[in-house]
């Protein structure tokens, strides 16, 4: 069910815009014709006689959007650091800036210590003695992140100070785990309180450096212990950790960072539902996060329906090297850019920001050796890959704080619509048929003809 419009939105609807007589702006991606997120001179050239209609319902208000973006891995940071100052500045401006040619990425995911796209696994509390423990975290340090991720993050914030940050741990320190390894294993119950303080310290130390962590997922892919680093964390363990340790620790420390559960594939909606059903954990939880390496995107709505007061986030999907512009863009637009928001997601994040020609670094024993970044950085040269164009179709035009609004779904034209705070509307449409589609877009007092070639994606703004 849609939400009722807030008073502010009602003002937008009544007075905020008058689309009648306006010519919409139109951006097109048609890989078959070599057109990749290019603004068109006309909104729909030679559209002919419409055979379908997409109707927008600006009085049907759904979730607000936090942003569209990517993950900033250590690998991505090192690729940027290897560029010349001028080339790096230009690249960061294009990705995060507000200019005519910039794509305005508005959300970044970070790893808490190492992810599998680091050169090697590490935590912020590693100990030289494999038998030692440090429950008071006296050896805590942001360590290696200060050499690459944080300097690049500081430069990104200088371009876009409003960008939101989400953090996700891949593994606790090994001394907290039952297998004493960065890969797999489970968090020992006797160290759950220490691990909660570890995450508190991370948020506090980042804040001291000017980085506000808006949201924290409890564990990246908690049912995938084969990655390096990784951790097996079952639903009952996650619920206990949040309800008895992390939630109270955040509350005591005055931390307002959102706590988000699951952060794994859409094939197991039972996991976040189980965690949210725990009466001790539930009050501390903001929502659930998902990937789509398994399951169907509609599972996000299943979790929303079970707990409509909790939020939904889409946090990761890779593009495998070497990438295929036509196939990758089509799948990601349909399932993520359109499918995730239509199933209540407040974010859509690709994995990850950049790669280099050798697809390094990555950890051994499970690190991703085929992950293609949104861009490839080769010295000072940039190659824009499928994820870049997917995210650009939304990040460029859908401001953070925009609301998803209702829209009809004619056959062959999956779409999603948004209402921005300035009263403008955005519509993203994909033609997933095998023929060119002629259609009409109708919203309030505005209507105009539109056309999309087979397999193409369009974004309209008016």
C-alpha positions, -999 to +999 in steps of 0.1 A: +000+000+000+013+035-007+020+059+021-002+090+025+015+122+012+031+143+039+020+179+042+052+190+024+045+166-005+009+178-007+023+213-011+045+201-039+015+184-056-007+214-053+017+243-060+052+229-066+051+224-104+030+228-135+042+204-161+016+215-187+034+228-218+068+218-206+092+198-228+107+170-208+145+163-208+154+129-220+184+106-215+188+075-236+209+043-234+207+021-264+238-002-265+228-016-299+232+019-314+262+028-293+242+054-273+252+052-236+234+076-212+233+105-236+209+135-233+188+137-264+179+169-283+142+158-284+123+138-257+111+112-282+121+117-318+097+103-344+076+085-318+048+078-341+014+066-329+014+055-292+004+019-287+008+019-249+004+044-220+024+049-188+004+068-162+021+084-132+001+088-100+016+116-080-009+111-052+004+075-046+035+080-024+058+052-015+092+052+001+117+081+001+150+074-016+184+077+002+204+075-030+220+055-058+257+045-059+285+020-054+309+005-030+342+022-024+366-007-018+403-005-010+410-015-045+390+014-059+408+038-036+443+026-047+433+029-084+424+065-078+455+072-058+476+059-088+461+086-111+477+120-116+461+148-094+444+164-124+430+132-138+417+120-103+401+154-097+383+152-131+371+116-125+358+123-090+340+154-103+323+134-131+312+106-106+301+127-077+297+163-089+267+184-098+278+196-132+261+191-166+283+162-175+285+146-139+264+116-128+259+127-092+264+095-073+248+101-039+255+070-018+286+050-010+290+017+008+323+011+027+338-021+042+345-021+079+382-031+076+390-054+047+366-067+020+375-094-005+386-065-029+415-057-006+450-069-012+449-090+020+424-095+048+428-074+080+407-061+109+411-030+130+422-050+160+447-076+147+471-092+173+506-106+166+502-135+190+476-159+176+466-170+211+461-135+224+428-116+229+420-080+235+385-077+248+390-040+258+402-032+222+433-015+234+450-022+200+421-008+179+432+013+149+417+022+115+451+010+103+454+004+066+422+024+057+441+056+066+465+049+037+439+047+008+402+045+015+400+075+038+421+099+017+400+092-013+368+094+007+379+128+019+383+139-017+349+126-026+333+145+002+350+176-010+331+172-043+298+160-026+297+168+011+261+154+013+269+119+001+255+092+025+278+065+038+269+029+046+294+005+062+295-033+062+319-057+080+332-088+063+347-103+094+355-095+131+391-098+143+402-134+141+406-137+179+369-132+183+361-162+160+358-199+167+381-208+138+407-181+144+407-174+106+397-144+085+376-168+063+344-184+077+339-194+113+314-178+137+316-150+163+322-165+198+295-156+222+320-145+248+332-118+225+299-104+213+300-075+237+336-067+225+325-069+189+297-045+196+323-020+211+345-026+180+317-014+158+310+015+181+347+025+180+347+023+142+318+048+139+333+071+165+368+071+149+352+077+115+332+106+129+364+121+144+378+122+108+346+139+095+329+108+081+294+102+093+283+066+089+246+069+082+239+031+082+256-001+093+248-036+080+256-062+106+274-086+083+281-088+046+266-120+033+262-138+066+254-171+049+285-171+027+315-182+048+335-191+018+346-155+010+378-140+024+372-123+048+338-136+058+317-148+088+289-173+092+262-155+112+228-173+115+196-154+120+194-162+157+230-151+163+224-118+145+192-112+165+210-119+198+240-098+189+217-068+181+193-072+209+217-079+237+249-061+226+250-038+196+217-020+200+223-012+237+259-002+229+248+022+202+222+036+226+246+041+254+272+058+232+246+081+216+252+066+182+224+073+157+237+052+129+210+030+114+213-008+121+204-029+091+201-067+091+209-095+066+227-079+036+225-110+015+205-126-013+168-123-020+164-161-018+162-161+020+136-135+031+130-158+061+164-146+076+155-109+080+120-118+090+134-140+118+157-113+130+130-086+129+107-110+148+130-110+178+114-087+204+148-075+218+164-069+185+135-053+167+134-019+184+170-012+174+167-022+137+160+003+109+156-023+081+170-051+059+195-051+031+196-074+000+218-086-029+204-105-059+229-133-066+200-156-057+162-153-055+138-128-070+136-091-064+100-094-053+112-110-021+120-075-008+083-068-008+077-099+012+099-086+040+082-051+037+048-067+040+059-086+072+073-055+088+060-024+070+075+000+096+111-012+087+130+000+056+145-019+027+179-014+011+195-029-020+232-029-013+252-050-038+253-066-073+283-073-093+291-072-131+314-100-141+343-092-163+347-086-192+311-073-191+284-070-218+269-036-223+237-048-239+229-078-215+243-064-183+226-030-186+193-046-195+193-071-165+205-045-140+181-018-150+151-042-150+159-060-117+178-033-097+171+002-110+134-005-116+127-037-096+144-028-063+126+006-058+093-009-069+098-034-041+105-007-015+143-003-017+156+031-005+190+026-021+204+008-052+241+001-050+264-016-075+296-035-067+319-017-069+333+018-079+364+009-099+386-019-112+419-019-131+428-039-162+441-069-141+410-069-118+433-065-088+436-063-058+416-091-043+423-115-014+433-151-019+411-180-008+378-166-020+383-130-031+365-118-063+389-121-093+362-112-119+346-082-104+343-054-129+340-019-115+316+008-126+347+023-143+381+008-152+411+029-143+443+024-164+468+050-154+449+082-161+425+066-186+388+058-177+366+032-193+329+034-183+315+000-177+278-013-175+273-004-139+283+032-145+254+037-170+229+018-149+235+040-118+237+072-139+201+067-152+189+073-116+217+091-097+219+120-122+182+129-118+166+113-087+177+135-058+181+119-024+148+125-005+128+120-037+097+098-032+088+069-054+053+074-068+029+050-085+030+043-122+013+018-145+032-011-160+022-018-196+035-050-211+071-047-223+078-014-205+089-019-169+093+014-152+096+034-120+087+070-112+098+095-086+087+129-073+116+152-063+115+178-036+115+205-062+083+192-076+098+177-107+091+141-117+114+115-130+104+084-150+128+055-158+116+031-185+131+000-201+119-015-233+124-052-226+106-064-258+121-072-292+105-043-310+105-005-308+078+007-284+057+038-290+039+050-259+024+080-241+035+093-207+007+109-187+011+126-153-014+151-138-019+178-165+011+167-186+013+141-214+037+135-242+047+109-267+077+087-262+096+060-280+123+034-270+141+010-293+142-027-283+164-032-252+169+005-246+165+025-213+152+060-211+150+085-182+126+115-185+126+146-163+099+173-163 
